[in-house]
Amino acid sequence: MSNSRAERRGEPRRATGLYVHVPLCVSRCCYCAFATTTELALRSRIVAALAQEIHALGARAGRRLATLYLGGGTPSLLLPEELDAIVGAVERHFSFPPGAERTIEANPEDVSRERLRRWGQLGFTRVSLGVQSFDDAMLRRLGRRHDAATARRAAAAALDAGFVVSVDLMLGLPGEGDGALRSVAEVVALAPHHVSVYLLELDKPTALAREAAADPAAFPGDEAAARSYLAAGRMLVAAGYRHYEISNFARPGHMARHNLGTWRGRTLLAAGPGAAGHAGRRRFANVEDVNRYLACLEGGGSPRAWSRRLSPDELHRERVMLGLRLARGVEEERLATLPVPAFFERLADFLALGLARRRDGRVRLTPRGWLVSSELLAYVV
């Protein structure tokens, strides 16, 4: 039985989330800066290390998981026995309340009826497909291993199998022209439950960032990328999706509960190279290098790169920053106690320009405001 302080008082332990980072990839995409490896010979050691870390995280009995998220990397690369080992480690140490959300990220080329059947048997309820584009030339440009037809078949098969399906798209890609909006139209036709639309980030050490530095004219400018983002949002909202977070759209009842828990400050446990989590005021992250991660666990040590406790002021600022990512915004009462006069001066500009709105005692950013939110949030972080 659990000996947690809450349960000793007769209170139920609050359900948490668990993120498991599976760093395996067949090849590295040119836009990716995640902690991954293409050394597939490491797969058995990685699975064993993940199971070991999950065991350590679950050492305190009685933890309940509202959400489980297997991300990557490419979790869909896992063989049945490897996925069984990871899920088995989770289920030995954690319980799930009825209706818990369990997500697995997948590349379209890995999706098959047999894999979907096995994922369902293991309790997964949600499949997040890394499509990125429905333009075959763009997919080749990005180094993706699937084509548009494969992505369509994967989404349709996952929907037919009864999963909640999310599709990832990227905008602001080199030479995309109106191909980005054609990809959005393809998603609308497929009608998944959830869509994530990300603008290409060029501030990380990736191959595509180096190309952009060498030839910036080959990439859409900020204004062109903004037009694509806003047009994509209008298309998805018109198709019945709610734009509930900067990059995320969902049909009613299908917002990503795992990510919402993170943005709303729910406890998040994390396992795997580079995985980061939080509990109360504590923030922590693992080492990113896969070989170093393995060495830590195989040597009987901790893979933590760092852990620190936020001050009350830092926690307040973080909650404001994360709250403004969401369409529901932040309560004016919470904002009023933010000790940053420059923030309120900039917020007044946002309100005057229609980049933010006040309604029902809350402040919300508009889609145009999200595009330039860094200009406001710079005063918070």
N, C-alpha and C positions, 0 to 999 in steps of 0.2 A: 504494500500500500504506500501511497505517497505520503511523505512527511513534510510537504510544503507548508509554509506558514499560513497561507490562505486556506488550505484544506483542513488544517488543524483547527481553524476558526469556524469550520463548517461551510466555507465559501467555495464554490467551484473554481478550479484553476481556469484562467482565461485562455481560450484557444490561441495558438500562435501560428506562424507560418514557417516553413522550412524550404530554403532554396538549396538545391544540390547542383553544383557546376560540374558538368561532364566535359572535360577539355579536349576530347578527341575530335579530329577533323581529317578527312581524306586529303584535302588541300586547303590552303589559306587564301581566303578571299582578299582582294586588294584593298577593301575598305575596312577590314577587321583589325581591331586593336585589343581584342579580348585575350585572356590567358588561355591559349590553346596549344596543341601540339599535333603534328602530322606523323609522329613516331607511333604508329599503331602497334608496334611490338610492345609498347608500354601498357597496353590496355588491361591486362590481368592485374598488374601492379596498381594501376589507377583505381580499378574497381575495388580491390582489396583495401586500398588506402581510404577511399570514400566510405566503405562500410565501417572501417575502424574509427573514422572521425564521427560518423553518425552515431556509433556506439557511445563515444565520449560525450556527444551532445545530449544523448538520451539517458545518461547515467542517472539523472534524477527521475525517478518513476513518476508517472501520473501526468506527463505532458500530453496535451491534446493539440492536434494540428487541424486548424481550420483550412489550411491550404498547404499543398506540396507542389513544388515547381522544379522540374528537371530541365535545366537550361544548359547552354553550351557556348561554344563547341557544338557537337552534334549528338545528342542523346539517342536519336533514332538509329545511330550506327551500332548501338549495343546489341550483342547477341542475346538470345532469350535467357540463357543462363546468367549472363552478366547483369541484365536488367533485373532478373529475379533476385540476385544477390543484393543489389542496392535497395530495391523495394522491400525485400525481406528484412534487411537491417533496419529500415525505417519502421516497419510494422512490429518488430520485436520490441522497440523502445517507445513507440508513440501510439496513441489511439486517435481515431478520427470520429468526430461527431457526425450524425446523419447529414447528408448533403454537402460534405466536405468537397472542396474543389481540388482536383489533382491534374496538373498540366504536364505534358511532355512536349518539348520542342522537337520539330522534325523538319528535315529537308524533303522536298517533294519526291526526289528520286528514291528515297528510302521507304516510302509509304506503299504498303501492299495489304491485301485483305487479311493475310495471315498475321502480319505485324499488328494491324488494327485490332484483330480479334484478341491477340495476346495482350495488347495494352489495355483493352477493356477488362480482361480477366484479372489484370493486376490492379484494377481500381481506378485507372485514369479516366477522367471525365471530359478532358479538354485537350485538343491538339492545336499547337501554335505552329503554323507553317511559314518557314522563311522563304517566301516567294521572291520578294524584292522588285520584280518587274515581270510583265507579260510580253516584253519585247525580246525576241530571241537574240538579236544582235547585241542588245544591252546586257543580257545574261552572260553571253560569251565575254563581253568586255569586262564584266565584273568577276569572271572566273567561276561562275556558278556551274554546277554539274547537271542541272536540269534545263529543260526548255519549257516554253509556255504550255504546250500540250500536256506535258508531265505534271505541271502545277495544277492545271484544270482537273486532270484525272485524280490527283491526290486529294484536292479539296472536295470533289464530288464523292469520292470513296469514304472520306472521313465523315462527311455529312450523312451519307447513307448508312454508315455504321452506328450512327446515333451520338457522335461526339459533338460537344460544343467546339466550333472551329474558329480560330483566329488566323488572319492572313497579314503578314508583314509586307509593306511596300516601302521603297526608298524614292525620294525626290531630290532634285538638285544634282542629278548625275551628269557626267560629261556627254554632251551631244544628245540629250534626251528629247529636245524639242517638245512636240505635243504628245510624245510617246508616254509621258507620265500620266496624262489624263486618260489615254487609251487604257492604260493599266488599271486605273481606278474604275473605268467603265467595265472592264473585265471582272473586277471584284464585285461590283454591284450585280452583274449578271449571275455570278456564282452564289451570291447571297449568303456568305458566312455570317456567323453570329457577331463577330468582332473583327475590327480592322485597325492595325497600327500603321501610321504613316510617319516616317522619319525623314527629316532633311539630312542629307549627307553632311557629316562632320569632317572638317579638314584640319582640326586643331590637334589631332593625335598622330603618332608616328606610324602612318600606314603608307603603303605603296601609292595609293591614290592621292594622298596628301602631298607626297613628293612630286607626283605628276602635276598637280595643281600649282605647286610652287614654281615648277619649271615652265608651265604653259597655262597660266590662269585664263587666257582667252578661250580655252577649250571647255571651260566649265561655265554653267549658268551664273550670272551675277546675282547679287543679293535680291535685287528687285524681281528678276525672272523666277528665282526660287520661291520668293514670297507669293508671286502670282499663282504658281503651281500649287502651293500649299493651300492658299485660300480657295482656289477653284476646286481642289480635291475635297476640301471640307464641305463646300456647298453641294457638291455632287452626292456625297455620302449622307449629309443631313436630309437632302431631298429624297433619298432612297430609304429613309426611316431610321438612320443611325443617329445616336446622340453623341455629340462631340463633348465627352466628359472630362478629358484631360488633354494637355497640349498635343500629344501625338496619338491619342486613342479615341476610337469611335465604337459604339456598341448598340446593338438592338436592345429594346427594353428587357431588363432582367439578366443581361449577359455582360455586364462590366467585369473586367478581370479582377476578381476578388483578391488574388495574391498581391497584385501591384497596388490595389487600393489600400490594402492593409499597410503596405510600406509607406505610401503617401500620407496615411492617417496616423502613423506612429505606432502601429501594433508591433509587438515583439516579432522579430524575424531572426531565426537561426539560419546559419549558412555553413555549407561544407563544400570543399573543393578549392582548387587553385584560384586565388584572386577573389574568392567569394567574400562578401561583406554583409554584416548583419548588425542588429541593434536590439537592445532591451532596456527599457527605461531611458536613462541618460547615458548608458554605455554604448559606445560605437566600437566596432572591431572589424578587422579584415585579415585574410590569409595571405601568405606569400603568393606571388603571381607565377613565378617560374615553376613549371611542372616538375622538373627534376629535383628542385629544392623542396617542393611540397612533399614529394615521395620520400626524400631523405629524412625529413623531419618526422614523418609518421613511422617510417620503417625503423628509425632509430629510437622510437619510443617517446619522441618529443611532441611539442605542439606546433602546428603549422601557422600559428598566429604571426602576422607581420607587425601588427600593432593593436593596441586596445587603449581607449581613453574614455574618460567620463566628461560629458559636457557640463558646463556651468549652467545654472538656470537661465542666464541671458542667452547663451548659445542655443539652448533648447528652444527658447521662445523664438529666436530668429529662424531656426530651422523649421519650426512649425508654420511660421508665416510663409517662408519660401516654398515649402511643399504644398501648403494650402492654396497658394496662388497658381500652382500648376493645374488645379482642378477647377472645373466649371462652377462648382458650388462656392468657390472662393473662401474668404476668411471673414470671421465675424469682426465688425467694426470695433467691438470692445477689445478684442485681442490686439488689433492694430494700434489702438489708442495707447497701449502701454509699451509700444516699441520706442525705445529711447534714441531715435535717429531722426532729428529734424529734417535732414536732407532727403530722407525717404518720403516724407509727407509733401515736401516741395515737388519732388518728381511725380508723386502720385497725383497731385493736383493737375500737373500737366497731362498725365495719362487720362484723367477724368475729362478734362477739357477737350481733348482730342478724340474722345470716344474709344480710347484704348482700354479703358476700364469703366465699370459701371457700379453704382451703389443701388442695392435693392434688398428689401426685407432685412435690413440690418447687417448686410454682408457687402464686401467689395469683391468684385469678380473682374478678371481680365477677359477681354474679347479675343477672338482669334487673331485679329491684327495686333492686339496687345501682347499676346503670347509670342508673336514673332519677334518682338523687341523687348521681351520681358527682362533680358539680361541688363538693360539700361536702368530698370527699376530695382531688380533684385541685387544689383551690385552694392546697394546701400544696406542690404540685409546680411549678406554673407561676410 
